[in-house]
Amino acid sequence: MSLLGEKRKIQRTDPRVLVLYGAPKVGKTTVLSQLENCMILDTEQGADFLEGHIRNINSMGDLAAFAKELKDTPDHGIKYLAIDTIDKIEDWTAEAICVENNADFIGDVGQYGAGYGYLRTNMVKTIDALKSLVPYLILIGHRKLANVQNKDGVDVVQPECLDLIGKVKKAVCNNADAIGYMMRDPETDQLNVSFKSGQALEAGTRCNHLKGQVFEFDWSKIYTEGA
């Protein structure tokens, strides 16, 4: 008797976890403020000039308190929860680990880079906890230039990548259903987003409608079930 049964239908279309990153002041927070039913957790007080559903978060304690508030309010009405920025969450998480272990730097915690392992584990736990409380989670990040060697051994500057530490960056990207790189057209100043692998060091998606796509930023093209 075959155990295959019928093929399972596609379970989800839109990205449950979306990572967006780009240069400072490119317009990341502005587009967040234009997304309906989106709560922005502003960790860098960069949204003071914008109108929207915005909550200032100044520590991991603030974040934990907000998460509890969400959990205790099942009808909270938040469809999209945006962390602006994930870089700051990484900083606060590293600081907490250092305090707990009486260290000045995350690399000084434990042996053989154990501190980085703690950091990665705690970051994933934070993302998973927030993801469980809302339909969609958006993680906003900064970019950095990556210096690598080409095939001839010459140092070259690669396109921008997400500004997180090593394996933390890998864990965050692995947790995401889509990673978009945001940039301005140098001639028209139009804000574009790329989900095309190779357009930047971190870009790509599991979502069929976003694979290989580069377009003018439009929430309805990302969240097709209604943004």
N, C-alpha and C positions, 0 to 999 in steps of 0.2 A: 504494500500500500504506500503510495507516494505521500510524503510529508510536506511537499511543496505548497499545495493548496493554491489559492488564487494570489496573484500579485498584489502586494499592498499598494494602495494609492499614495501619492505624495501627501505627506502629513502637514507640511508647512511651506509657505512661499517666501515670506518676508524674513529678514534677519532678526532673530531673537536678541542677539547681541551684535551691535554695530560699533566698529571703531572708526572714527574720523580723525584725521590729523593733518596738519599743515603749518605753514609759517605763522608767526605771531601777527595778529591783526588782519589775517586773511578774510575773516568773516565767519569763523566757526560758531561763536556765541550768538552772533546776529541771526544766523539761520535757525539756531535752536529756539530762539525767542519767537520765531514765526511758525513753529510746529504746534498745532493745536493739542491740548491735553498733555503738554509736556512740562514736567517739573525739572527745572535746572538747579542742580546743586553746585553753587558757585564757590569754589575753593580758593579762588585768587582775587575775589572782589573785582572781577573784570566786567560785570554785567550791570553796573550802576547806571549806565547811560541807556539801558534798554528796558522796555516794558515787557513783562511776561510773568510767568509763575516761577519765581526765583527765591531760593533759600540760601542764605550765606552759611557755609560750613567751614569752620575754622580749625577743626581738629578731628581726630578719629572718634573722640567722645561725642562730638556733634553728629558725626555720621551714624554712629551706633544708636544715638537717641532718635534720629530721624527714621532709621530702619525699624526701630521698635514701634514708633508712631504709625508707620505703614502697616506693620504686622497687626497692630491693635485696631486698625481701621480698615476692615475688608472692603468697604465701599468708598475708598479714598478717591476714586475718579481719575487717578493718574494712569494714563496709557503708556506714556513714554517717560522714562527716568533718565536724565542726562547727567553724567559726572563730568564736570568741567573744572579741573582736568584730572585725568588719571595719573599724571606725573606727580601731582601734589599728594595723592593718596599713597603713591610709592614712597615719597619723602617721609610722610607721617608714619607709615608702617615701619620704615627703616629706623626712624628715630625711636619708636616705641621698643623695638627689638634691642637697640643699643642701650637704652635706659634699663631695660630688664636684665641685660647681661653686663651692665657696668662697663660699656665700651664706648669709645669715641667715634668709631667708624664701623659700618656694617661688615667690612672685611676683617675686622679684628674679633668678631664674634665666633667663638668655637674654633675648631681646627679644620683645616683643609676646605676653607670657604663655606663652613656650615651656616654662617649668617645669611649668605645669599640664598641657601636652601630654605631657611626659615622665612625669608622675605618672599620668595616665590610662593611658598605654601600659603602664607597669610594673605597674599594678594588674591590668589585663586579663591580662597575661602570668602573673602569680602565680595568679590564679583559674583560668586555663586549665590551668596546670601541675598544680595540685591536683586539678582536675576529671578529669584524665586518669588519676589514680592510684587512684580509688575509684568505686564505683557511683553514690554520691550525695554531693553537697556542700551543706552548710547554712551560710549566712552570717548571723550574728547582728549586728544593728546597734542603735544608739541612735536616738532620735527627736529632732526639734527642731520648734519652732513656726515657721511661715512667715508673714511679714508681706507681704501683697499689697494691691493696690488693687482695689476693686470697680468696677462699671461707672460709678459716680458719682465715681470718683477718691478715694474715702475709704479710708484704710488700715484693713484688718481683719486679724485673726489667723485663718488657715486651719487646718484640722486638721493633725495632725503629719505630718512627712515624714522620710525617711531622712537622718541627719546625716552626709552626705558632701559633699565639695566639688563644686559645679557639674556639669561634664561627667564627672567621676569617678562621681558618683551615677548619671548617665544611662547610662554604660557598664556599671556594675555591674547596674543594673536591666535593661538590654537583654540581658545575659548570663544572666539568671535566667529559669527557666520558670514560676516562681510567686513572688509577693511578698505576704506576709501581714502585716497589722498586728495586733499583740497588745494587748489591753486588758482591764481588769477591769470587770465590771458594778458600778456604784456602789452598788447595793442588795444584791446577793447575794455580791459579791466573786468571782464565777465568772470564770475566765480564758477569754476568747473570742478567736477569730482571724477576721479579715475578709480575704477575697480579692476583695471587691466594689469595683470601680472607683468612685471618688467617696466611699467611706467614709473614705479618707485620701488624701493627695496621691500616695502611691505604694502602690498595691495593685492586684492583677490577676493573671492567669495565662493560660498557653497550655493548661493541663490542663482537659479538658472537665468532669471531676468536681468541679473547684474553682471554676469560673466563676460569679461572682455569689454565692458562698457566704459565710455568716457563721455560725459554730457554736462550741460549747464545744470548747476545744482537745482534740484527739484525734488522735494520730499515725496511727491506722488509717484515718482519713478523709482524710489527706493522702497517705500511702503505701499505696495500696490493694492492692499486690502483696505486702504483708506487712511490718509494722513491728514 
